Amino acid sequence: MSVLDLCDKEAAAVRLEASVADAIRTMLDRHVGAVAVVDDANRVAGVFTERDVLRKVALSGQSPESTPVREVMTAAVEMATLATGPGEALATMVERHFRHLPVVDNNGKLLGMLSIRNLLQLRIDGFTLAICKQ
């Protein structure tokens, strides 16, 4: 199974030119805790998360409407590819304390956004199936 199969149908993303408020609205509308920040070629330039809101925006005095998301996003982003297995992705997320991992193609273009919730649901489904067979 590919990690892309576990992602939501459409990746939550905003453009580099978006404001922090645009990114927050997207997260709220999509019921997610992070958005990928992509360039004009849809390559991942960063990730903007709930943690970024709390650590970099909430008490900074900056206006979410006028602050570009590129100024407060996390730019050093670990990414998964189609070759990344669910177990490897989960290990990376647990070890690095990530809750979201963009899934990209070989050119860095966004294909999906993997959430630890997606991976935990896969594990829960497996446990449930094993229990039901007993």
C-alpha positions in Angstrom: 0.0 0.0 0.0 1.3 3.5 -0.9 1.2 6.3 1.6 -0.7 8.2 -1.0 -3.6 5.8 -0.7 -3.9 6.8 3.0 -4.0 10.6 2.3 -7.2 12.7 2.0 -8.5 12.8 -1.6 -7.2 16.4 -2.1 -4.1 17.7 -0.3 -4.7 20.9 1.7 -2.4 23.5 0.3 -1.9 27.2 -0.1 0.4 29.2 -2.4 3.6 30.9 -1.2 1.8 34.2 -1.8 -1.0 33.4 0.6 -1.5 35.1 3.9 -1.4 33.4 7.3 -5.2 34.1 7.5 -5.7 32.3 4.1 -3.7 29.3 5.5 -5.7 29.2 8.7 -9.0 29.4 6.8 -7.9 26.5 4.6 -7.0 24.4 7.7 -10.4 25.2 9.3 -12.4 24.6 6.1 -10.6 21.3 5.5 -10.6 20.2 9.2 -6.8 19.6 9.1 -3.9 20.7 11.3 -1.5 21.6 8.5 -1.3 22.8 4.9 1.5 22.4 2.4 2.8 25.7 1.1 3.5 25.3 -2.6 5.1 27.3 -5.4 3.7 28.0 -8.8 4.8 24.6 -10.1 3.1 22.9 -7.1 6.4 22.0 -5.5 6.4 21.9 -1.7 8.3 25.0 -0.3 7.2 24.5 3.3 4.5 23.4 5.7 2.3 25.6 7.9 0.9 23.9 11.0 -1.2 24.6 14.1 2.1 24.7 15.9 3.4 27.5 13.6 0.2 29.5 14.5 0.9 29.1 18.2 4.7 29.5 18.2 5.1 32.1 15.5 1.9 34.1 15.1 -0.5 34.0 18.0 1.4 36.4 20.4 3.7 38.1 17.9 1.5 41.1 17.2 1.6 40.3 13.5 -1.6 40.5 11.5 -2.6 37.2 10.1 -4.3 39.0 7.2 -1.2 40.8 6.2 1.6 38.4 7.1 2.7 36.2 4.3 2.6 32.5 5.2 6.1 32.1 3.7 7.5 34.2 6.6 6.2 31.9 9.3 6.0 28.5 7.6 8.4 25.6 8.4 10.7 25.5 5.4 12.9 22.5 6.3 10.3 19.9 5.5 10.7 16.1 5.6 8.7 14.6 2.8 7.5 11.1 1.8 7.5 9.7 -1.8 5.5 7.0 -3.5 8.3 4.6 -2.4 7.8 5.4 1.3 5.9 2.7 3.1 3.4 3.3 5.8 5.7 1.8 8.5 8.6 4.0 7.4 6.4 7.1 7.4 5.0 6.3 10.8 8.5 5.8 12.2 9.7 9.1 10.8 6.7 10.9 12.2 7.1 9.4 15.6 10.9 9.9 15.8 10.8 13.5 14.5 7.6 14.5 16.3 5.8 15.3 13.1 2.0 15.0 12.7 2.0 15.8 8.9 4.2 14.6 6.0 3.8 15.9 2.5 3.8 13.2 -0.2 5.7 14.3 -3.3 6.7 13.0 -6.7 10.4 12.9 -7.8 10.3 16.6 -8.7 9.0 17.7 -5.3 5.4 18.3 -6.5 2.7 17.8 -3.9 0.7 14.6 -4.4 -0.9 14.4 -0.9 -0.6 15.3 2.7 -0.2 12.4 5.1 -1.4 12.8 8.7 -0.4 10.6 11.6 -4.2 10.2 12.0 -4.2 8.4 8.6 -1.5 6.0 9.7 -3.0 5.3 13.1 -6.4 4.6 11.4 -4.6 2.0 9.3 -3.1 0.4 12.4 -6.5 0.4 14.2 -8.2 -1.2 11.2 -5.6 -3.9 11.2 -6.0 -4.5 14.9 -9.8 -4.6 14.6 -9.6 -7.1 11.7 -7.2 -9.3 13.8 -9.5 -9.2 16.8 -12.6 -10.0 14.8 -11.0 -13.1 13.3 -10.3 -14.5 16.7 
